[in-house]
Amino acid sequence: MSFADTSPATSRLRAAWTAAHAPVPGVPRWARWAAYAVPLTALPASLWRIAGVTFHLPITRGGHGSGEVPPWLPMELYVVLLSILSEVAAFTAIGLIARWGEVFPRWIPGLRGRRVPTPSAVIPAALGAIVLTLMCTWAGLSVARGRTIHGHALPADFPLGFGDWTGVLAIAAYAPLLLWGPLLGALTLSYWRRRRVSA
């Protein structure tokens, strides 16, 4: 098998990838890179959770308990689902630079080919940017103060901290999440300005 595989399946996959990621005309270069960076802000935390909780690799200290997870849902499966959901949510930022964020894709019945109303993209994206910025900043500040987001003292086996390499690894995995909200906010503003000019 050659690296330049041109089978029909590979060609379709390449075309789908390009369609999902290619920026529309008028997108500034910084916005393109910011959109591509957003899924990467969630990826380290997702990989850390899956490695430590689902595969039980020795990269975390302490137990993770069951938290708010229903008793019928195994924690390992919950972590995989949470990580997939996080990545899908982060990927939607690319819609703020790509054609599918301005014109509904053809696979959406009843809407295919129609223009995406600017408010239907801007309002959820702006709310997401605000919530993510506040939530991640509050969580980061709370952990830095040795507190949970509810103000309680962190347990001794809390996975994030500078006490050992596992805690530092956890901090390195979660720190990029601080960028998700601000990047999404900047992309939302850029999208709104571009759509307003082209309207």
Secondary structure as UniProt FT lines:
FT   HELIX           8..21
FT   TURN            25..26
FT   HELIX           29..49
FT   HELIX           50..54
FT   TURN            67..68
FT   TURN            71..72
FT   HELIX           75..91
FT   HELIX           92..96
FT   HELIX           99..101
FT   TURN            106..107
FT   TURN            109..113
FT   HELIX           118..144
FT   TURN            145..146
FT   TURN            149..150
FT   TURN            156..157
FT   HELIX           165..174
FT   TURN            175..176
FT   HELIX           177..198
//
